[in-house]
Amino acid sequence: MTILVTGATGNVGRLVVDELVAAGAKVRALTNNPRKAALPAEVEVVEGYLGRIGTLPAALEGVETLYLAPLPRTVREVVRLARAAGVQRIVDLSSSNADDEAAGDQSGWHYYAVEKAVEDSGIAWTHLRPGEFMTNTFAWAEQIRTTGVVRAPHANGATAIIALEDIAAVAARVLLEDGHIGQKYELTGPEAVKRKDLARQIGEAIGREVRFEEQTREEALAELTPTMGEWAAWYVDGIGQLVEHPQPVQPTVATITGRPATTFAQWAARHADAFR
Ligand SMILES: NC(=O)c1ccc[n+]([C@@H]2O[C@H](COP(=O)([O-])OP(=O)(O)OC[C@H]3O[C@@H](n4cnc5c(N)ncnc54)[C@H](OP(=O)(O)O)[C@@H]3O)[C@@H](O)[C@H]2O)c1
């Protein structure tokens, strides 16, 4: 049984490849740049990208199971080709806000479009819906290194932040095991952590105090709009809502992998060098 991992050099996809190889699965990896990708020797590497449809028929040949990275622009064509190639199962990476489509949430729409195309394909599916990634805190690394301070909005906004390693471990189990068809798995870390406590725990990991300095909404928007555009307000106000309504913790990672989800303190200790 060949499993095709799309976005195989991506933050999640690369870890999915490692999990599948460790489990002894037959893995094919899709990447734009096979030579640069440095994938494990056991992996069959195919040149291509979900955004370049012409590369997919060859990549899908003989594939039974597909790990699908989220790219709404081409997803309808991708699942059509997957069906034509005889793919039996799709495990897609979506997001915890995929259901927000109905409320007109912009980010939710992105993932809803992927999930809907997968469901309409007629192929058996499982949606993986992670919340905020622990790696998002790498965006603070430079200010931590240079100032020892995190300046960000809503110190008390709390998400059940998740390690990419846990998402990949769940993905591998779902790709390899029976019993997950038609499931929408909300994936979170083991606790809801406030922004100010993320900063504090990074400090503990690097052995140096890291202070959290709360920005006003206006300060945060002025800083983020040049790179995030209209998404900046969505992002800042979304964290604001998490002050009153912290993201609920889900047991899914532990239930599916049989081991507890990674805490932010454990993750920060493992990645401390990125903040030093
Ligand atoms: N951050 C969060 O809190 C959060 C939460 C929920 C979901 N998510 C979503 O999770 C996903 C995780 O990302 P990921 O890094 O695993 O996968 P990804 O962003 O889908 O990228 C996977 C790979 O696809 C190729 N690629 C991506 N964009 C491309 C482009 N414009 N042109 C050509 N090739 C491109 C690159 O590989 P090659 O060059 O090797 O081919 C890349 O490594 C993201 O889509 C993100 O939106 C994020």
The ligand as a MOL file (V3000), in Angstrom:
LIG
                    3D

  0  0  0     0  0            999 V3000
M  V30 BEGIN CTAB
M  V30 COUNTS 48 52 0 0 0
M  V30 BEGIN ATOM
M  V30 1 N -0.1450 27.9500 12.1520 0
M  V30 2 C -1.2730 27.5050 12.6610 0
M  V30 3 O -1.5930 27.7830 13.8120 0
M  V30 4 C -2.1650 26.6220 11.8290 0
M  V30 5 C -3.2970 26.0270 12.3920 0
M  V30 6 C -4.0710 25.1600 11.6100 0
M  V30 7 C -3.7050 24.8950 10.3000 0
M  V30 8 N -2.5900 25.5040 9.7690 0 CHG=1
M  V30 9 C -2.2170 25.1760 8.3750 0
M  V30 10 O -1.3700 24.0740 8.3990 0
M  V30 11 C -0.6070 24.0470 7.1960 0
M  V30 12 C 0.7680 23.5720 7.6140 0
M  V30 13 O 1.7180 23.8950 6.7370 0
M  V30 14 P 2.8170 22.9320 6.1670 0
M  V30 15 O 4.0700 23.7360 6.2210 0
M  V30 16 O 2.7970 21.5870 6.7610 0 CHG=-1
M  V30 17 O 2.3100 22.7470 4.6790 0
M  V30 18 P 2.0800 23.7720 3.4980 0
M  V30 19 O 2.0950 25.1810 3.9520 0
M  V30 20 O 0.9010 23.2730 2.7780 0
M  V30 21 O 3.3820 23.5930 2.5920 0
M  V30 22 C 3.8210 22.3260 2.2330 0
M  V30 23 C 4.8020 22.3870 1.0960 0
M  V30 24 O 4.1480 22.7270 -0.1180 0
M  V30 25 C 5.0470 23.4480 -0.9440 0
M  V30 26 N 4.5020 24.7990 -1.1400 0
M  V30 27 C 3.8040 25.5400 -0.2440 0
M  V30 28 N 3.4390 26.7160 -0.7910 0
M  V30 29 C 3.9090 26.7360 -2.0440 0
M  V30 30 C 3.8400 27.6740 -3.1210 0
M  V30 31 N 3.2070 28.8370 -3.0030 0
M  V30 32 N 4.4550 27.3540 -4.2840 0
M  V30 33 C 5.0880 26.1820 -4.4250 0
M  V30 34 N 5.1700 25.2380 -3.4260 0
M  V30 35 C 4.5930 25.5130 -2.2700 0
M  V30 36 C 6.3820 23.4880 -0.2190 0
M  V30 37 O 7.1010 22.2990 -0.4920 0
M  V30 38 P 8.2450 22.0040 -1.5750 0
M  V30 39 O 8.8270 23.3100 -2.0010 0
M  V30 40 O 9.2230 21.0770 -0.9790 0
M  V30 41 O 7.4640 21.3060 -2.6240 0
M  V30 42 C 5.9290 23.3770 1.2340 0
M  V30 43 O 6.9330 22.8860 2.0640 0
M  V30 44 C -0.6950 25.4350 6.5820 0
M  V30 45 O -1.4680 25.3690 5.4170 0
M  V30 46 C -1.4430 26.2460 7.6300 0
M  V30 47 O -2.3240 27.1540 7.0400 0
M  V30 48 C -1.8320 26.3420 10.5010 0
M  V30 END ATOM
M  V30 BEGIN BOND
M  V30 1 1 1 2
M  V30 2 2 2 3
M  V30 3 1 2 4
M  V30 4 1 4 5
M  V30 5 2 4 48
M  V30 6 2 5 6
M  V30 7 1 6 7
M  V30 8 2 7 8
M  V30 9 1 8 9
M  V30 10 1 8 48
M  V30 11 1 9 10
M  V30 12 1 9 46
M  V30 13 1 10 11
M  V30 14 1 11 12
M  V30 15 1 11 44
M  V30 16 1 12 13
M  V30 17 1 13 14
M  V30 18 2 14 15
M  V30 19 1 14 16
M  V30 20 1 14 17
M  V30 21 1 17 18
M  V30 22 2 18 19
M  V30 23 1 18 20
M  V30 24 1 18 21
M  V30 25 1 21 22
M  V30 26 1 22 23
M  V30 27 1 23 24
M  V30 28 1 23 42
M  V30 29 1 24 25
M  V30 30 1 25 26
M  V30 31 1 25 36
M  V30 32 1 26 27
M  V30 33 1 26 35
M  V30 34 2 27 28
M  V30 35 1 28 29
M  V30 36 1 29 30
M  V30 37 2 29 35
M  V30 38 1 30 31
M  V30 39 2 30 32
M  V30 40 1 32 33
M  V30 41 2 33 34
M  V30 42 1 34 35
M  V30 43 1 36 37
M  V30 44 1 36 42
M  V30 45 1 37 38
M  V30 46 2 38 39
M  V30 47 1 38 40
M  V30 48 1 38 41
M  V30 49 1 42 43
M  V30 50 1 44 45
M  V30 51 1 44 46
M  V30 52 1 46 47
M  V30 END BOND
M  V30 END CTAB
M  END
